[in-house]
Amino acid sequence: MALALVCSLPSAAQDKGMWRSTSSNANAITGDIVISESKLSIAFMGFPIAEIRSLTPIEISAVFDADSNVAQAGNLYRMNIAAAQRFLHHNTLCGTEDTQWMATYIEGRNLHVAFFSGSDMPVFKFEAISNSTDLCGTFTYTR
């Protein structure tokens, strides 16, 4: 019984590992990514990250337009990728702003990622996200 309970809980480390780009944003900007405990790798370049906290299903729903009754595992990370950093096709993550935050959400074999600029932690409420100028974009990857 205890084993069944443990296996049914979402794993905080689900977003770790190698992910293949599948969305048009991911294909045009980042390509494949790798997330480890302390680093995000984009286009063979590593950037330090720090896991801040888990996201609730309501917060995941606000950012990724996911069903809050189904959404399970998501995390918020702190990072600093300079605005001048170029990736695929000379694209940036947040335009002229430094990328400061990354939110992740697992849906089956897919990883959804949102990048944010701004020094303040993003507010994960639907209205706040809808009116946010700090949301740089959302990206989708698969295993």
Phi, psi and omega in degrees: 000313180297321179297319179297321179295314180297318182290336181275345180284141177295141180272132180294337184264012182301330184276356180284145176122189181268138182229134178269135181292138178230332181277162180297321177299313181296317179294327183274335189244306188259327193068204180292151179230161173227129177247126175241184180302326187230007185210143170250125178253124177232127177051045178064017175246135181258138180231128180297141175226157175227124178288124183268310181190168174279151175263145177278162177303324178295318179294318178299317180299321181294322183274317190253007181054041179263156176291118183293344177278344182251326184302134184237295191248124176207154182223155173247132180238149173258141181203176174210101175247119184300145179301330181285348182291123180256145179241216181302143177054027179062027179272156176247166178280317186232034178062237182268005180255148173292143176275120187249337188221149174223128175248139180235155178208128179265132175225100184063240179264009182253144174245126175255134182231136173238134177252143182229146169261183178092140182283336180278144178302135179300147175265117186267065174233145187307311182296318180296316179294319180299327182259005185284136171263357181270344177286114184276325181165163176243148187224150179234139181226163178221163176257000000 
